[in-house]
Amino acid sequence: MNYQNRNMKITFNQMRVGTSQLLFWLFLTQCVSVSMLNLRGLKNLNEIQLPEAIPCNPGTNGTSCVCPAKCLMYSGETGGCHPMDCWSYSDIKDECNEAGKEFLPALLLQIFLGAFGSGFGNIGTSI
């Protein structure tokens, strides 16, 4: 009887440990899945929002629109001009500027530090 009682306690303890592990992994999986949904680009995948349109030059509109700068392109969806890829437009200065981060420091860091696992994460941290 004593031997059977001891085996029952061991089985109960194993079930308790197994249940605790299951609950831990379920909790961890839930946390990871929620954090993955919050990453940039994974929310609202079917919604593309264009920035506010820049008005055409005075006297032009529609398909005959003449944009105020060479870096702008007419978009029929919004009825105004929008910057082309890798460009931004300043309304105050009425000029085009290159947009985005500088890539040369990141490439140099990748050459020297890539073997240590730094990867292209340098783009966000470089000058």
N, C-alpha and C positions, 0 to 999 in steps of 0.2 A: 504494500500500500504506500509506504514511504517513497519507494522508487518511482511509482507511477505519479505521485504528487509532484516530485521533483521534475520529472519529464514535462508535466503539464505547465509548471512554472517557466521552464526553459522555452517551451513552445509559445507561451503567452508573451514572454519578453521578446522573442524573435518577431512575433506579429506586431508588437508595439514599436519596435525599431523599424520594421519594414513600413509600417503606416507613417511613422515620422519622416522617413526618407521620401515616401511618395508625396506627402504634403509639402515637403521642402522643394522637391523638383517641380511640382505643380505651381507653387508660388513663384519660383525662379523663372519658369517658362512664361508665366503671366506677366511678370515684370519686364522681361526681354521683349515680348511681343508688343506690349504697350509702348516701350521706348522706341521700337522700330517704326511704329506708326507715326511717331512724332518727329522723325527725321525729316529734314527739309527735302521736299520733292515727293514724299510719299503721301502727303495729305492732298486731297483734291486734285488727283491726277487728271481728271477730265475737265478741269477748269483752267483756261489760259486767260490771264488778265493782262491786257495791254496797258501800258502807262497812258496817262492823259495825252491826247493828241495835240500836236503843235499846229497852230493854224497856218493855212497856206498864205502865200504873199497876197496882198490886197489886189483885187480884181481877177483873181484866179480861184477856181473851185472845181470840185468833182474830178473827173478824169483829166482835166486840163490844169490841175493844180501844179503850181510851181512852189517847191519847198524853199524856205529861206536860207538853207545851207546845203552844201554838197553831200554831207553825211546823212541827210534825211531822205526818207523814201515815203511816198504817198501810200496810205492804206485805205482801201475802199470800205473796210469794216467800220472804221471809226470816223472816216471823212476828214482825216488830217494827216500830218506827217509824223513819222516815228524814226528814231535813230537806227541806222543799219547796225549789224553785228559789230561789236568791239568799239563802238563809238557812243559818246554821250553828247548832249546838246545843252548849252547854257542859255537860258532865256534872257538872263541879265546881260551877258556879254555878246549875245547873238553869234556864238561861234561853236565849232565842234572841238571836242577833246577826246583823246584816246581813253577808253574805259578799260577796266580790268587791272589785275595786279601785274607787276613786273615779273617776267619769267626767268631772266638771266641769272639773278642771284640764286633762285631755286635750283636751276640746272647745275650751277657750280657746286652748290651744297650737295646735290645728289651725287655728283661725280666723286667727291671726297668722303662723304658720310653715308652714301647708299649701302656700302658693304656692312655697315653697322645697323641697318634696318631703319634708317630715317625716312626713306621713301620720299614720295612727292608731297608729303605733308608740309614740306618746307615752303611751298607756294604760299600758304596762309601765314607763315611766320617770317618770311623774308622781308627785306626792307620795303 
